[in-house]
Structure formats: structure tokens, C-alpha cells
Amino acid sequence: MAELARRFELFGRAAQARRYELAYFELDEIGEIFHDDLPRAIRPHDVDAEILRTHRVSFASSAIPALRNATRAHDADAIARAYAHAATICNGCHLATQHAFIEVSPTLGASVPRMDPLP
């Protein structure tokens, strides 16, 4: 998951900088993690496998295509919307698996996980 977080952060930073080729590369790497690595990963012992599968499929079938289309079109507004949607899916999975403290900011360029100071 640490590699996924790093790649998601790099995607956001590259997209924010309008470095679309780099963003697209990071998105391909994210896709490989969702396709190849996550299905084989050892899940936390107290987490239902179906919850993980549902979130993984949701991200792979909606977030990744939206990010790809927006990045391919070099559409900064669409990338920002798709990124925020992807972050929502990530955070939903974290909440469902008792890891809500691992927050993904919906803002391009923010650190992953979110490291803003708490009030």
C-alpha cells in the first residue's frame, strides 16, 4: 500500500504541474498495482475479503478510467474532479477496513497520506 500511496501522490503532483506524460506513467503503475498486486496481497486478518474486493473493483472500474481520460485530454479540471473521486473511494475503503486515520486528500499535489496538522 505504501507504493500505491506514493504513486497516487506522484500522479497528483505531476498532474498539478501539467506533466501529463509523467502523470500517465504513474497512473499506469497504479493500474498494475490494482490488477496484479492487490488481488494477491495478504489482507488484514479482521477485514472481510469482499469489502476489499468491492473497493478495489470500484477504483479500477471508475477512478482509473476517469483519470486516464482526463489525463489523456490534458484537462486539468477533469483531472482534479477524477482525483477527488478517486480519493473518496480510497478513504471509503480505509474507513470500511478500520484504517480511517489513513486519509487521502482530494487535492492534487497533497501528500498521501494526508499529513495536515490536526486542530
C-alpha positions as CSV (number, residue, x, y, z in Angstrom):
1,M,0.0,0.0,0.0
2,A,2.9,2.4,0.6
3,E,3.9,2.1,-3.1
4,L,0.3,2.8,-4.1
5,A,0.2,5.9,-1.9
6,R,3.5,7.2,-3.3
7,R,2.3,6.7,-6.9
8,F,-1.0,8.3,-6.2
9,E,0.8,11.3,-4.7
10,L,3.2,11.5,-7.6
11,F,0.3,11.3,-10.1
12,G,-1.3,14.3,-8.3
13,R,1.9,16.3,-8.2
14,A,2.7,15.6,-11.9
15,A,-0.9,16.5,-13.0
16,Q,-0.8,19.7,-10.9
17,A,2.4,20.6,-12.7
18,R,0.8,19.7,-16.1
19,R,3.5,17.0,-16.5
20,Y,0.9,14.8,-18.2
21,E,3.3,12.1,-19.5
22,L,4.7,11.6,-16.0
23,A,1.1,11.6,-14.6
24,Y,0.0,9.0,-17.2
25,F,3.0,6.8,-16.4
26,E,2.2,6.9,-12.6
27,L,-1.4,6.1,-13.4
28,D,-0.3,3.0,-15.4
29,E,1.7,1.9,-12.4
30,I,-1.3,2.4,-10.2
31,G,-3.3,0.3,-12.6
32,E,-0.8,-2.5,-12.4
33,I,-0.9,-2.4,-8.6
34,F,-4.7,-2.8,-8.7
35,H,-4.6,-5.5,-11.3
36,D,-1.5,-7.5,-10.3
37,D,-0.6,-6.8,-6.7
38,L,-3.7,-6.1,-4.6
39,P,-5.7,-9.3,-5.5
40,R,-2.7,-11.3,-4.2
41,A,-2.0,-9.2,-1.1
42,I,-2.4,-10.6,2.3
43,R,-5.4,-8.8,3.8
44,P,-5.6,-7.6,7.4
45,H,-6.9,-10.5,9.5
46,D,-10.0,-8.7,10.6
47,V,-11.2,-7.4,7.2
48,D,-13.7,-9.1,5.1
49,A,-12.2,-10.0,1.7
50,E,-15.4,-8.9,-0.1
51,I,-15.1,-5.4,1.3
52,L,-11.6,-5.1,-0.1
53,R,-12.7,-6.6,-3.5
54,T,-15.6,-4.2,-3.8
55,H,-13.5,-1.2,-3.2
56,R,-10.7,-2.5,-5.5
57,V,-13.1,-3.1,-8.3
58,S,-14.8,0.2,-7.8
59,F,-11.5,2.1,-8.0
60,A,-10.3,0.0,-11.0
61,S,-13.5,0.4,-13.0
62,S,-14.4,4.0,-12.3
63,A,-11.5,6.0,-10.9
64,I,-8.7,4.8,-13.1
65,P,-10.6,5.2,-16.4
66,A,-11.7,8.7,-15.4
67,L,-8.2,9.7,-14.5
68,R,-6.9,8.2,-17.8
69,N,-9.4,10.0,-19.9
70,A,-8.8,13.3,-18.2
71,T,-5.0,13.0,-18.3
72,R,-5.0,11.9,-22.0
73,A,-7.1,15.0,-22.7
74,H,-4.8,17.3,-20.7
75,D,-8.0,18.5,-19.0
76,A,-6.8,20.0,-15.6
77,D,-10.4,20.5,-14.3
78,A,-11.4,16.9,-15.2
79,I,-8.2,15.5,-13.6
80,A,-9.0,17.4,-10.4
81,R,-12.5,16.1,-10.3
82,A,-11.4,12.5,-11.1
83,Y,-8.7,12.7,-8.5
84,A,-11.1,13.9,-5.8
85,H,-13.5,11.0,-6.7
86,A,-10.6,8.5,-6.5
87,A,-9.6,9.9,-3.1
88,T,-13.2,9.4,-1.9
89,I,-13.0,5.7,-2.9
90,C,-9.7,5.3,-1.2
91,N,-11.0,6.9,2.0
92,G,-14.1,4.8,1.9
93,C,-12.0,1.6,1.8
94,H,-9.9,2.9,4.7
95,L,-13.0,3.6,6.7
96,A,-14.5,0.2,5.9
97,T,-11.3,-1.6,7.0
98,Q,-10.8,0.3,10.3
99,H,-8.0,2.5,8.8
100,A,-9.8,5.8,8.6
101,F,-6.7,7.5,10.0
102,I,-5.1,7.0,6.6
103,E,-6.6,9.9,4.8
104,V,-6.1,10.7,1.1
105,S,-6.6,14.4,0.3
106,P,-8.9,15.1,-2.6
107,T,-6.5,17.9,-3.6
108,L,-3.9,17.4,-6.3
109,G,-0.4,17.8,-5.1
110,A,-1.1,17.0,-1.4
111,S,0.9,14.4,0.4
112,V,-0.5,10.8,0.6
113,P,-1.4,10.1,3.2
114,R,-2.7,13.4,4.3
115,M,-0.3,15.0,6.8
116,D,-2.0,18.3,7.6
117,P,-1.8,19.0,11.4
118,L,-4.9,18.1,13.3
119,P,-6.7,21.0,15.0
